[in-house]
Amino acid sequence: MVNKICLFIIIILFISCQSTIADNVNNWEIWHSLSIVHSLSEKNVVKFSQEWRFRGEDTEHYYNHTDAGLKYLFTDWFDLSANFRYINSKNSKGNWVVEKRPYLEGTLKYNILGFKLSSRNRFAYRIREFSNDFWRYRNKFTLSHSLKIDDFEISPYLSDEIYIENKGDNWYQPMLNRFTFGITQNFFKTLQINLFYHLQNTKSGKIWTDKNILGLYLKYVF
């Protein structure tokens, strides 16, 4: 019964995503990422990733980052990681600028009635070229469930993430929200494919704008 309900939700969300993108042809992006994850021991995991982002009808390459981090698995329900991200992105004038972003990330994990829930908390310090530096806090809540159809097993998931930034002396109200629907699939125990759709809402002044994002993330684990 649960599998049928999940499959129905997947179909409805897929149709909704297609309709949303069709109505906003000039307001979509494509994101790709390749990650390599290696377990140093039962408790320590190292990760390296590279991501590229493209936008508009001409699929303009406007962003890429390199990320490296070390994660420590304290328990089955909590892990903590220290990471560093090096970012190249185009500013409003079309010039490439650099950002260096160290961050700490703690994730709480739960299993309830066959569903997996997690709450990821990230504190990052944004060191930006030609701009002021500031802190950013992100909280991502994810709900996932394994769905088996004959011999084929996938893990559909839903997530919602808020961004809060500290500019000056005060923490601002949420300035970005990202809702995600995705599906992950493991192959050969070492390769994971993550297909997803983001609906991203960004606040500029008092105005919220939407962005549609399709993504493909590949992760190799050894």
Secondary structure as GFF3:
##gff-version 3
##sequence-region A 1 222
A	DSSP	alpha_helix	2	23	.	.	.	ID=ss1
A	DSSP	beta_strand	28	39	.	.	.	ID=ss2
A	DSSP	beta_strand	44	55	.	.	.	ID=ss3
A	DSSP	beta_strand	60	75	.	.	.	ID=ss4
A	DSSP	beta_strand	78	90	.	.	.	ID=ss5
A	DSSP	beta_strand	96	112	.	.	.	ID=ss6
A	DSSP	beta_strand	115	128	.	.	.	ID=ss7
A	DSSP	beta_strand	134	145	.	.	.	ID=ss8
A	DSSP	beta_strand	147	149	.	.	.	ID=ss9
A	DSSP	beta_strand	152	167	.	.	.	ID=ss10
A	DSSP	beta_strand	170	171	.	.	.	ID=ss11
A	DSSP	beta_strand	176	187	.	.	.	ID=ss12
A	DSSP	beta_strand	191	204	.	.	.	ID=ss13
A	DSSP	beta_strand	207	221	.	.	.	ID=ss14
###
